[in-house]
Amino acid sequence: MGPIGVRRSARGHSPGSKVTAAAAVTPKSGPAPKMAPPVALKRSLGLRSACAVIVGNIIGSGIFVSPRGVLTHSGSLGVGLLVWLGAGLASGLGALCYAELGVAIPEAGGDYAYVAEVFGGLTGFLRLWLAVLVVYPTNQAVIALTFASYALQPFAGCAAPPDASVRLLAAACLLLLTWLNSRSSVLAARVQDAFTASKVLALGLIIVTGIVRIALGHSEWLSPSRSFAPWRPYSAGGVALSFLQGSFAYGGWNFLNYVTEELIDPHRTLPRAICIYLT
């Protein structure tokens, strides 16, 4: 018994005691700590709201303002129609490119997200800085001023509305829309749907009026000899300016890419909405 006791004391504890010691050293396994969910935008925009975003941004003040500039700078009605066709084709190609970009890089931010992904963060920041300080404020200012001018025109009669009233109403509209978009994307989408329906209705009335006029026999401007008769000399600069006016009217086809992360199933909703716009 003596030698055996000495060997046990030299080796340490018995096999049973070794298991007990190992179990005491090993940390107890428990439930894994819960990870905080990643910060992301709520996907609440379906196909109908996505189409309303595109149509609502395209059918804006531009379509009611640009026709005068297109006809003035193109030189004739026929060339003006060709300019509208060319601007529409260019916008359609751009929309298809953005549909592919939106599916390949499904991130919110539009131009900023794509430029930052391809050229790096600095270039993306410069693009975003230029858009926030120059591009979008001027675009929204033109739209707001046009809306305010049209809204106040019935109260001014034949005269032009006062500039101060137009600017004040335009600023109030911008503040209201900013509050709506910051409040809730769903609420902003519903307001967008309502305004889109009203603008489509206004365009429908204009189209129906034109068809009725043609049916009554007022179709002299449809003959090529009359439609391509210039009322001013043709020039490359004039056609370029008219194309710019037409492109402004089609502007807005890329706005859906700014809310890609808010789309329900963006890999299907984004291209479907853009294809519906093209039709």
Kinemage of the C-alpha trace (Angstrom):
@kinemage 1
@onewidth
@group {chain A} dominant
@subgroup {mainchain}
@vectorlist {calphas} color= white
{ca met a 1} P 0.000 0.000 0.000
{ca gly a 2} L 2.900 2.295 0.680
{ca pro a 3} L 4.444 2.315 -2.815
{ca ile a 4} L 1.085 2.636 -4.425
{ca gly a 5} L 0.240 5.626 -2.260
{ca val a 6} L 3.579 7.214 -3.126
{ca arg a 7} L 2.973 6.777 -6.882
{ca arg a 8} L -0.470 8.309 -6.561
{ca ser a 9} L 0.863 11.273 -4.709
{ca ala a 10} L 3.623 11.741 -7.313
{ca arg a 11} L 1.225 11.618 -10.258
{ca gly a 12} L -1.315 13.824 -8.603
{ca his a 13} L -4.920 12.821 -8.192
{ca ser a 14} L -6.690 9.663 -9.221
{ca pro a 15} L -8.294 9.332 -12.704
{ca gly a 16} L -11.664 10.234 -11.280
{ca ser a 17} L -10.270 13.330 -9.653
{ca lys a 18} L -8.572 14.352 -12.938
{ca val a 19} L -11.949 14.472 -14.707
{ca thr a 20} L -13.327 16.570 -11.886
{ca ala a 21} L -10.444 19.041 -12.154
{ca ala a 22} L -10.762 19.318 -15.921
{ca ala a 23} L -14.434 19.988 -15.600
{ca ala a 24} L -13.680 22.693 -13.041
{ca val a 25} L -11.209 24.422 -15.379
{ca thr a 26} L -13.385 24.217 -18.527
{ca pro a 27} L -15.776 27.197 -18.758
{ca lys a 28} L -19.423 26.392 -18.595
{ca ser a 29} L -21.221 26.485 -21.932
{ca gly a 30} L -24.303 28.680 -22.050
{ca pro a 31} L -26.494 30.482 -24.571
{ca ala a 32} L -24.545 32.603 -27.073
{ca pro a 33} L -24.865 36.353 -26.593
{ca lys a 34} L -27.465 37.915 -28.838
{ca met a 35} L -26.057 40.066 -31.648
{ca ala a 36} L -27.677 43.404 -32.336
{ca pro a 37} L -29.615 43.398 -35.623
{ca pro a 38} L -27.945 45.355 -38.422
{ca val a 39} L -29.219 48.844 -39.089
{ca ala a 40} L -31.268 48.847 -42.287
{ca leu a 41} L -34.185 50.627 -43.874
{ca lys a 42} L -37.630 49.059 -43.654
{ca arg a 43} L -38.714 47.398 -46.888
{ca ser a 44} L -42.192 48.827 -47.337
{ca leu a 45} L -42.431 49.874 -51.014
{ca gly a 46} L -44.081 47.439 -53.392
{ca leu a 47} L -44.417 47.445 -57.169
{ca arg a 48} L -47.269 49.968 -57.232
{ca ser a 49} L -45.403 52.463 -55.070
{ca ala a 50} L -42.205 51.881 -57.063
{ca cys a 51} L -43.995 52.704 -60.329
{ca ala a 52} L -45.528 55.756 -58.659
{ca val a 53} L -42.063 56.973 -57.634
{ca ile a 54} L -40.806 56.795 -61.222
{ca val a 55} L -43.920 58.165 -62.894
{ca gly a 56} L -44.391 60.810 -60.215
{ca asn a 57} L -40.865 62.129 -60.703
{ca ile a 58} L -40.993 62.004 -64.505
{ca ile a 59} L -44.468 63.489 -64.864
{ca gly a 60} L -43.572 66.609 -62.943
{ca ser a 61} L -43.265 70.246 -63.767
{ca gly a 62} L -40.903 69.488 -66.634
{ca ile a 63} L -43.540 68.019 -68.918
{ca phe a 64} L -45.663 71.159 -68.508
{ca val a 65} L -42.753 73.588 -69.003
{ca ser a 66} L -40.368 71.934 -71.465
{ca pro a 67} L -42.615 71.780 -74.596
{ca arg a 68} L -42.330 75.526 -75.068
{ca gly a 69} L -38.533 75.403 -74.924
{ca val a 70} L -38.374 72.399 -77.259
{ca leu a 71} L -40.536 74.079 -79.899
{ca thr a 72} L -38.791 77.426 -79.531
{ca his a 73} L -35.244 76.107 -80.005
{ca ser a 74} L -35.907 73.255 -82.446
{ca gly a 75} L -37.135 75.550 -85.222
{ca ser a 76} L -40.146 73.539 -86.387
{ca leu a 77} L -42.796 71.167 -85.122
{ca gly a 78} L -41.365 68.154 -86.965
{ca val a 79} L -37.863 68.610 -85.583
{ca gly a 80} L -39.371 69.139 -82.144
{ca leu a 81} L -41.125 65.760 -82.366
{ca leu a 82} L -37.838 64.119 -83.399
{ca val a 83} L -36.144 65.754 -80.412
{ca trp a 84} L -38.819 64.328 -78.099
{ca leu a 85} L -38.251 60.884 -79.620
{ca gly a 86} L -34.471 61.106 -79.214
{ca ala a 87} L -34.711 62.317 -75.623
{ca gly a 88} L -37.105 59.481 -74.818
{ca leu a 89} L -34.767 56.852 -76.308
{ca ala a 90} L -31.792 58.248 -74.378
{ca ser a 91} L -33.795 58.229 -71.141
{ca gly a 92} L -34.951 54.664 -71.792
{ca leu a 93} L -31.383 53.433 -72.288
{ca gly a 94} L -30.329 55.195 -69.105
{ca ala a 95} L -33.205 53.601 -67.201
{ca leu a 96} L -32.183 50.117 -68.390
{ca cys a 97} L -28.590 50.743 -67.278
{ca tyr a 98} L -29.802 51.857 -63.864
{ca ala a 99} L -32.000 48.773 -63.576
{ca glu a 100} L -28.924 46.590 -64.022
{ca leu a 101} L -26.935 48.683 -61.551
{ca gly a 102} L -29.720 48.524 -58.990
{ca val a 103} L -29.835 44.731 -59.175
{ca ala a 104} L -26.036 44.353 -59.086
{ca ile a 105} L -25.559 46.854 -56.209
{ca pro a 106} L -28.818 46.764 -54.180
{ca glu a 107} L -27.932 49.672 -51.902
{ca ala a 108} L -29.714 52.947 -51.247
{ca gly a 109} L -28.069 56.118 -52.469
{ca gly a 110} L -28.315 55.859 -56.250
{ca asp a 111} L -25.414 57.619 -57.941
{ca tyr a 112} L -23.433 57.905 -54.711
{ca ala a 113} L -23.586 54.157 -54.017
{ca tyr a 114} L -22.475 53.232 -57.541
{ca val a 115} L -19.684 55.802 -57.805
{ca ala a 116} L -18.374 54.915 -54.333
{ca glu a 117} L -18.446 51.207 -55.164
{ca val a 118} L -16.523 51.635 -58.436
{ca phe a 119} L -14.221 54.630 -57.874
{ca gly a 120} L -13.860 54.733 -54.097
{ca gly a 121} L -15.237 56.692 -51.169
{ca leu a 122} L -13.644 60.054 -51.998
{ca thr a 123} L -15.117 60.180 -55.496
{ca gly a 124} L -18.470 59.061 -54.145
{ca phe a 125} L -18.368 61.786 -51.495
{ca leu a 126} L -17.602 64.445 -54.119
{ca arg a 127} L -20.508 63.188 -56.254
{ca leu a 128} L -22.833 63.297 -53.258
{ca trp a 129} L -21.597 66.733 -52.207
{ca leu a 130} L -22.213 68.119 -55.717
{ca ala a 131} L -25.677 66.560 -55.850
{ca val a 132} L -26.750 67.788 -52.407
{ca leu a 133} L -25.469 71.357 -52.786
{ca val a 134} L -26.036 72.043 -56.506
{ca val a 135} L -27.981 69.532 -58.586
{ca tyr a 136} L -30.982 68.546 -56.486
{ca pro a 137} L -31.656 71.914 -54.793
{ca thr a 138} L -31.843 73.692 -58.147
{ca asn a 139} L -34.028 70.946 -59.623
{ca gln a 140} L -36.422 71.026 -56.676
{ca ala a 141} L -36.482 74.828 -56.746
{ca val a 142} L -37.538 74.838 -60.415
{ca ile a 143} L -40.282 72.280 -59.726
{ca ala a 144} L -41.547 74.129 -56.645
{ca leu a 145} L -41.569 77.506 -58.409
{ca thr a 146} L -43.438 76.041 -61.369
{ca phe a 147} L -46.042 74.459 -59.090
{ca ala a 148} L -46.474 77.691 -57.134
{ca ser a 149} L -46.842 79.718 -60.323
{ca tyr a 150} L -49.523 77.381 -61.703
{ca ala a 151} L -51.328 77.234 -58.356
{ca leu a 152} L -51.502 81.028 -58.011
{ca gln a 153} L -52.287 81.804 -61.648
{ca pro a 154} L -56.105 81.402 -61.275
{ca phe a 155} L -56.081 84.006 -58.496
{ca ala a 156} L -54.002 86.494 -60.498
{ca gly a 157} L -56.213 86.584 -63.591
{ca cys a 158} L -54.442 87.504 -66.801
{ca ala a 159} L -51.483 89.047 -64.982
{ca ala a 160} L -48.531 87.086 -63.658
{ca pro a 161} L -48.629 86.154 -59.949
{ca pro a 162} L -46.457 88.288 -57.657
{ca asp a 163} L -42.921 86.941 -57.322
{ca ala a 164} L -43.005 87.150 -53.536
{ca ser a 165} L -46.155 85.013 -53.355
{ca val a 166} L -44.739 82.451 -55.757
{ca arg a 167} L -41.498 82.123 -53.792
{ca leu a 168} L -43.295 81.924 -50.453
{ca leu a 169} L -45.632 79.168 -51.641
{ca ala a 170} L -42.728 77.294 -53.242
{ca ala a 171} L -40.745 77.406 -49.997
{ca ala a 172} L -43.762 76.192 -48.022
{ca cys a 173} L -44.209 73.269 -50.418
{ca leu a 174} L -40.555 72.283 -50.094
{ca leu a 175} L -40.720 72.386 -46.297
{ca leu a 176} L -43.923 70.322 -46.257
{ca leu a 177} L -42.508 67.651 -48.570
{ca thr a 178} L -39.264 67.529 -46.589
{ca trp a 179} L -41.234 66.904 -43.409
{ca leu a 180} L -43.313 64.197 -45.064
{ca asn a 181} L -40.263 62.320 -46.355
{ca ser a 182} L -38.504 62.515 -43.005
{ca arg a 183} L -41.653 61.475 -41.145
{ca ser a 184} L -42.463 58.238 -42.945
{ca ser a 185} L -41.615 56.663 -46.280
{ca val a 186} L -45.071 55.039 -46.388
{ca leu a 187} L -46.803 58.398 -45.890
{ca ala a 188} L -44.573 60.000 -48.513
{ca ala a 189} L -45.382 57.157 -50.924
{ca arg a 190} L -49.126 57.682 -50.429
{ca val a 191} L -48.799 61.402 -51.110
{ca gln a 192} L -46.686 60.529 -54.151
{ca asp a 193} L -49.414 58.183 -55.392
{ca ala a 194} L -52.075 60.891 -55.026
{ca phe a 195} L -50.058 63.530 -56.880
{ca thr a 196} L -49.098 61.009 -59.557
{ca ala a 197} L -52.752 60.212 -60.209
{ca ser a 198} L -53.592 63.924 -60.482
{ca lys a 199} L -50.748 64.576 -62.919
{ca val a 200} L -51.657 61.581 -65.063
{ca leu a 201} L -55.255 62.840 -65.104
{ca ala a 202} L -54.090 66.287 -66.251
{ca leu a 203} L -52.016 64.772 -69.057
{ca gly a 204} L -54.939 62.567 -70.025
{ca leu a 205} L -57.165 65.621 -70.380
{ca ile a 206} L -54.568 67.286 -72.610
{ca ile a 207} L -54.261 64.175 -74.786
{ca val a 208} L -58.019 63.752 -75.101
{ca thr a 209} L -58.380 67.441 -76.042
{ca gly a 210} L -55.769 67.008 -78.778
{ca ile a 211} L -57.489 63.924 -80.172
{ca val a 212} L -60.826 65.730 -80.223
{ca arg a 213} L -59.255 68.668 -82.053
{ca ile a 214} L -57.788 66.348 -84.683
{ca ala a 215} L -61.112 64.554 -85.069
{ca leu a 216} L -62.813 67.907 -85.684
{ca gly a 217} L -60.491 68.533 -88.648
{ca his a 218} L -57.746 70.671 -87.105
{ca ser a 219} L -54.943 68.477 -88.490
{ca glu a 220} L -53.089 70.888 -90.769
{ca trp a 221} L -49.940 70.673 -88.613
{ca leu a 222} L -49.693 66.919 -89.202
{ca ser a 223} L -48.689 67.263 -92.850
{ca pro a 224} L -44.871 67.026 -93.331
{ca ser a 225} L -44.767 70.154 -95.487
{ca arg a 226} L -46.315 72.166 -92.673
{ca ser a 227} L -44.748 70.468 -89.661
{ca phe a 228} L -41.166 70.754 -90.991
{ca ala a 229} L -41.587 74.335 -92.208
{ca pro a 230} L -39.091 76.279 -90.060
{ca trp a 231} L -40.239 79.381 -88.241
{ca arg a 232} L -36.581 80.132 -87.413
{ca pro a 233} L -33.296 79.009 -89.016
{ca tyr a 234} L -32.090 75.588 -87.967
{ca ser a 235} L -28.897 75.463 -85.893
{ca ala a 236} L -26.967 72.825 -84.002
{ca gly a 237} L -27.044 74.927 -80.860
{ca gly a 238} L -30.809 75.312 -81.040
{ca val a 239} L -31.336 71.570 -81.480
{ca ala a 240} L -28.976 70.897 -78.553
{ca leu a 241} L -30.922 73.293 -76.344
{ca ser a 242} L -34.216 71.718 -77.341
{ca phe a 243} L -32.767 68.265 -76.580
{ca leu a 244} L -31.737 69.539 -73.166
{ca gln a 245} L -35.264 70.793 -72.528
{ca gly a 246} L -36.704 67.438 -73.580
{ca ser a 247} L -34.262 65.547 -71.332
{ca phe a 248} L -35.350 67.711 -68.403
{ca ala a 249} L -38.951 66.642 -68.993
{ca tyr a 250} L -37.922 62.953 -68.969
{ca gly a 251} L -35.751 63.387 -65.865
{ca gly a 252} L -36.619 61.257 -62.866
{ca trp a 253} L -36.188 57.717 -64.176
{ca asn a 254} L -33.230 57.176 -61.799
{ca phe a 255} L -35.005 58.214 -58.590
{ca leu a 256} L -36.139 54.693 -57.725
{ca asn a 257} L -32.506 53.628 -57.270
{ca tyr a 258} L -32.199 55.991 -54.320
{ca val a 259} L -34.682 53.910 -52.294
{ca thr a 260} L -33.524 50.444 -53.353
{ca glu a 261} L -33.171 49.291 -49.733
{ca glu a 262} L -36.817 50.232 -49.082
{ca leu a 263} L -38.156 48.070 -51.922
{ca ile a 264} L -39.803 44.738 -51.214
{ca asp a 265} L -37.785 42.122 -53.152
{ca pro a 266} L -35.676 44.726 -55.037
{ca his a 267} L -34.199 42.157 -57.458
{ca arg a 268} L -37.673 41.762 -58.969
{ca thr a 269} L -39.446 45.019 -58.098
{ca leu a 270} L -36.786 47.398 -59.456
{ca pro a 271} L -36.460 46.002 -63.017
{ca arg a 272} L -40.215 45.377 -63.251
{ca ala a 273} L -41.020 48.967 -62.273
{ca ile a 274} L -38.523 50.364 -64.781
{ca cys a 275} L -39.868 48.102 -67.550
{ca ile a 276} L -43.393 49.271 -66.774
{ca tyr a 277} L -42.126 52.858 -67.043
{ca leu a 278} L -40.594 52.128 -70.453
{ca thr a 279} L -43.902 50.807 -71.756
